[in-house]
């Protein structure tokens, strides 16, 4: 195998040249707005990180909430990441485990 290419299933970052990044499968899941914050009209943001594996799921052990304006938003984001489905990242057609950072804004409307 060409030494410039990572082995299938290796963890790579979104900065890896020629990587097709993971894409969230539409309608697979969406973050649930915490009712206690929605009823008060509280808005906020969460930044999370996770490794999307070669099957298109976030590796539960890799999920991290980097920042959350309210802990309930972080909990909702973690739940979402455990349920969501992704099209795995690919490098030259081979599925890769990809570390992604996911910002999310919660806005009561």
C-alpha positions, -999 to 999 in steps of 0.1 A, spaced: 0 0 0 11 35 -7 27 50 25 11 84 18 -24 70 23 -37 61 57 -51 26 62 -88 23 60 -104 30 93 -76 53 105 -85 85 123 -79 116 103 -88 153 107 -110 174 84 -78 192 73 -65 160 57 -60 168 20 -85 153 -4 -108 140 24 -145 138 16 -158 149 51 -186 131 69 -221 144 61 -251 142 84 -278 121 69 -308 143 67 -336 135 91 -316 109 109 -318 129 141 -319 164 154 -310 180 187 -339 183 210 -343 217 225 -344 213 263 -380 221 274 -369 239 306 -348 264 285 -373 266 256 -401 276 280 -379 305 293 -368 315 258 -332 309 267 -309 306 237 -274 292 236 -246 274 218 -227 242 221 -194 232 205 -189 195 205 -163 171 191 -166 134 181 -150 108 159 -174 97 131 -165 60 125 -165 41 92 -202 30 97 -214 66 100 -219 68 137 -202 89 164 -180 68 185 -197 72 219 -164 72 238 -151 100 216 -179 125 222 -168 156 240 -187 188 248 -161 215 244 -183 244 255 -220 248 263 -237 280 274 -261 259 294 -254 223 306 -288 212 293 -277 222 258 -246 200 262 -267 171 273 -291 175 243 -261 176 219 -246 145 234 -279 126 230 -281 139 194 -246 127 185 -253 92 199 -284 90 176 -274 107 144 -263 89 113 -236 102 90 -222 93 56 -187 84 67 -157 104 56 -138 90 27 -103 92 13 -99 80 -22 -131 60 -18 -121 43 14 -141 50 46 -121 68 73 -127 76 110 -128 114 111 -126 137 140 -151 165 136 -159 196 156 -196 205 156 -210 239 166 -247 241 173 -268 271 181 -301 267 200 -325 295 193 -361 297 207 -384 310 180 
